Amino acid sequence: MSSRQQSAPDHLHRFVETPFVLTYSCGRFETNDMELLASLQEANRLESALVNHGPRLVRLVRDPEAPRGGPPATLICRGPVRTITIGMGTVVWVDVERREILGFIAPDVSASRVSTDLLPLALKLLADDLEDGSAE
Amino acid sequence: MTAHLCTYILRDAELIHRRNLNIAGARVEFMTNAPELAELLRTCSQASESGSRSFRMQVSVTDRLAEIDPRPHFRGLQHLLIAHFGETDLFVYDVLRKNAGAVVSRSTAADVNFWRHVALPISLGILGATAGIVPVHCAALAIAEQGLLIAGRSGAGKSTLALALAQAGFTLVSDDWTYIKDEGGLLANGLFAPIKLLPDAVRHFPELAPLRVTRSMNGELAFDVDATRVFRVAVGASCRPRNFMFLERSVIPGAKISPVPSDLAARYLQGSVERVPPELASAYGERSRVLAEIAKLPCWIFRYGGPPGLAAGELRRFVSQRMEALIA
């Protein structure tokens, strides 16, 4: 990336670094939240689910500036992308075609909730679509 | 968690009310389940010719009640973005597949100001580049086929000067964000947004005195004014830019226009647009090309101090001289 582009604004927080990495046989998990990575490693079944369901990339950004609270969880399905939101601050996208799970986690959503609840749901959405090919 | 999920599936087969819209030069394939929203969006479509490329927008209207949150929340990773406007109003953008999917409440669906001033500008800002439309932070005006782009940092007075120019006979295309494409030459488009003036603008425009300031999306207090209705100035949908002007304010009264090298314009333009990740390079390839074309325009710095009316007169003389030079 050019120095000009590096000086440009990043209002969407696309370029937040995610230095904590877990690699598995078919992909890579990245986060900026060590607690989240630890929680994921503790949940042994989750790591095997990553291998079985095969997302090429999981990138979850802990977002301290995101708003807390808000509306209940929502799932929007459009074409090959599933979008899970919790409140206004947490969003997880599942791109079935690209086999990617990407998202921002608000401060009020705990690491354990991500590893026991949110990420398994994302993996299930990915697996369901891969199995029945229902992505439009 | 699945049991508590409120699920929306945006299927083409259920979004049966469809319109092809022209929004600031971009062709938008709009689909919804609500006939009244399709009709409202038709009134937002502009008459001028749209480009050959398009992006798609699918909107599901729900019966869940919600208020628009005055502080929207935006995030993006790689090709996927979200814009959250409150309890049920959220837009998901997929830049690689050139589409937006949205779920909105019935009250939001019926709010023409939300679509004109929030949802469509934001959607165009995110997806426009995939259809060859580049949002540039500048004002655009024209007189006698001579389009003028005016850039400057936030708070430099672009809107104040744009309004003064419109009062001096220019046609106002936009005062803040301009959507520019290059199809047989540069074309700068506006997007029916009201002109935004800071509270101190009332010193120069007494018409503002009876109006109330409101808090805009970035938290600023400002007058959001329909320029045609309040000031009776001419407003146009687009213009052909011929000059690119950087605005700088001075405490010294007077006005001065100086040429500057085009690489200054290139640096400004590249530095003002959102960074994009490498995987979107091809989707945004057009953006770099259009920005390079804008930077090739004759580029000037306009420094002025004193009332905006005097500055507008100076710029009008400048454009006339440029036209005479071209004819000669």
Interface residues (C-beta under 8 A of the other chain):
Chain A: M1 S2 R4 Q5 Q6 S7 A8 P9 D10 H11 L12 H13 R14 F15 R59 V61 D63 A66 P67 G70 P71 P72 A73 T74 L75 I76 C77 R78 G79 P80 V81 T83 I84 T85 M88 G89 V91 W93 D95 E100 L102 G103 F104 D117 L118 L121 K124 E136
Chain B: M1 T2 H4 L5 C6 T7 Y8 I9 L10 R11 D12 Q58 A66 D69 R71 H73 F74 R75 G76 L77 Q78 H79 L80 L81 I82 H84 G86 E87 T88 L90 V92 D94 R97 N99 G101 V103 R267 Q270 G271 S272 V273 E274 R275 V276 P277 P278
